[in-house]
Amino acid sequence: MEFSDIVKFHGHSCPGLAIGYRLSMAAMNGLGVVRSDDEELFAVVENDACGVDALQFVTGCTFGKGNLFFNDYGKQVYTLFSRVKQLGVRVTFHGSGIPVELREDRPAFAERVLQESEAAIISVVAVPYRELQVAKIRKSGVCSICGESVMETKMLDALNGRICIPCSEQKVAPN
């Protein structure tokens, strides 16, 4: 898998995408796995930046399949698990091999991330396997205010029927 493929998917090259690519490849290599066709792998990401697109492309873990989980910690850290192997690995971008002054030159920083040895920029640590929920198909209902289809588990009871969260935030009186 080439970085240029991920750039096409994401839309541009940037340091975050390069970091995500390197972290994702390190995680895949650390587990000795290939891209997930379905839910053989699942990932926990600790930021919502450009690099998560690289993780989705490399690993096959996506929000839509329910095998990508987001913790809003602002860290360049991914944890990847293999259901088949019952193994997990946590990869962290520490970037110590990249001079601080280079970080201001975004194209040069991205290129250095792609060229640097893994040990100089990433730590890879095995973590205990823990099962996260597999995707569940849930029934939908219709919001009695906006008329939009809503996953039933996300609907709220109100005086005027079952409603979606956005409509509940419009000061609709709950039951």
C-alpha positions in Angstrom: 0.0 0.0 0.0 1.5 3.3 -1.1 1.2 6.7 0.6 0.1 8.2 -2.7 -3.0 6.0 -2.6 -4.0 7.4 0.8 -3.4 11.0 -0.5 -5.9 10.3 -3.3 -8.4 9.0 -0.8 -7.8 11.9 1.7 -7.5 14.7 -0.9 -4.1 16.2 0.1 -0.7 15.3 1.6 0.0 16.7 5.1 2.0 15.7 8.2 -1.0 14.3 9.9 -1.8 11.9 7.0 1.9 10.8 6.9 1.8 10.2 10.7 -1.4 8.2 10.4 0.0 6.1 7.5 3.2 5.3 9.5 1.2 4.5 12.7 -1.2 2.3 10.7 1.5 0.4 8.9 3.4 -0.1 12.2 0.2 -1.4 13.9 -0.5 -3.8 11.0 3.1 -5.1 11.0 3.1 -5.3 14.8 0.1 -7.6 14.7 1.2 -9.4 11.5 -2.2 -8.9 9.8 -3.6 -7.7 6.5 -6.4 -5.2 5.8 -9.7 -6.2 7.3 -12.5 -7.1 4.8 -15.1 -7.0 7.5 -14.6 -6.9 11.3 -11.5 -9.1 11.8 -9.7 -5.9 13.0 -11.0 -3.1 15.2 -9.2 0.1 16.1 -9.4 2.8 18.8 -8.1 6.2 17.7 -7.3 9.0 20.1 -7.8 12.0 17.7 -10.1 13.0 14.8 -7.3 14.4 12.6 -6.2 13.6 9.0 -4.3 10.5 10.1 -7.5 8.6 10.9 -8.3 8.6 7.1 -5.0 6.8 6.7 -5.9 4.3 9.4 -9.3 3.6 7.7 -7.6 3.1 4.3 -4.8 0.9 5.6 -6.7 -1.3 8.1 -10.2 -1.4 6.7 -11.6 -0.2 10.1 -14.4 2.3 9.6 -17.1 4.0 11.6 -19.6 2.7 9.1 -18.7 -1.0 9.8 -18.6 -0.3 13.6 -15.0 -1.4 14.0 -13.5 2.1 14.5 -13.9 3.7 17.9 -13.0 7.3 18.8 -11.6 8.7 22.1 -11.2 12.4 21.9 -7.8 12.7 23.7 -5.9 14.7 21.1 -3.1 12.2 20.8 -1.4 10.7 17.7 -2.1 7.2 19.1 -4.0 4.2 17.6 -4.7 0.9 19.2 -5.4 -1.9 16.8 -6.8 -5.3 17.7 -7.1 -8.6 15.8 -10.2 -10.7 16.7 -8.7 -13.6 14.8 -5.3 -13.5 16.7 -6.8 -12.1 19.9 -3.9 -9.6 20.0 -3.6 -5.9 20.4 -1.0 -3.3 19.7 -0.8 0.4 20.7 1.2 2.7 18.4 2.2 6.2 19.4 3.9 8.9 17.4 6.6 10.4 19.5 8.5 12.0 16.6 11.8 12.3 18.6 13.8 11.6 15.4 12.5 14.7 13.7 14.1 18.1 14.5 11.7 20.6 16.1 12.6 23.3 13.6 11.5 21.0 10.7 8.0 20.8 12.1 7.2 24.3 10.9 7.8 23.3 7.3 4.7 21.1 6.7 5.8 19.5 3.4 9.3 18.8 4.7 7.9 17.5 8.0 5.5 15.1 6.1 8.4 13.8 4.0 10.6 13.3 7.0 7.8 11.3 8.7 7.6 9.1 5.6 11.4 8.6 5.4 12.4 8.2 9.1 13.0 4.8 10.7 10.1 3.5 12.6 12.0 3.4 15.9 12.9 7.1 15.5 9.3 8.3 15.4 7.0 5.6 16.7 6.6 3.4 19.7 4.8 0.0 19.3 3.6 -1.7 22.5 1.7 -5.0 22.7 -1.5 -4.5 24.8 -3.9 -7.1 26.3 -6.7 -8.1 23.9 -10.0 -6.7 24.9 -13.2 -7.3 22.9 -15.1 -4.2 21.8 -18.6 -4.5 20.7 -19.2 -5.8 17.1 -21.5 -3.7 15.0 -25.2 -4.1 15.7 -27.9 -3.5 13.2 -30.6 -1.5 14.9 -34.2 -0.7 14.0 -35.1 2.9 13.0 -38.0 5.0 14.0 -39.3 8.4 12.8 -38.9 11.5 14.8 -42.3 13.0 15.6 -41.0 16.5 15.1 -38.6 16.6 12.1 -39.9 13.4 10.4 -36.4 12.0 9.9 -35.4 8.4 10.3 -33.5 7.8 13.6 -31.9 4.7 15.1 -34.4 3.7 17.9 -31.6 3.5 20.5 -30.9 7.2 19.9 -34.5 8.4 20.2 -35.9 10.1 23.3 -39.4 10.0 24.7 -41.1 13.4 24.8 -44.6 14.8 25.3 -45.2 14.8 21.6 -43.8 11.3 20.9 -40.4 9.8 20.2 -37.9 12.4 19.0 -34.3 12.6 17.8 -31.5 14.2 19.8 -31.3 17.4 17.7 -35.0 18.0 18.1 -34.7 17.4 21.9 -32.1 20.1 22.0 -34.6 22.6 20.6 -36.2 22.8 24.0 -38.9 20.2 23.4 -40.5 19.2 26.6 -39.4 15.6 27.6 -41.8 13.1 29.1 
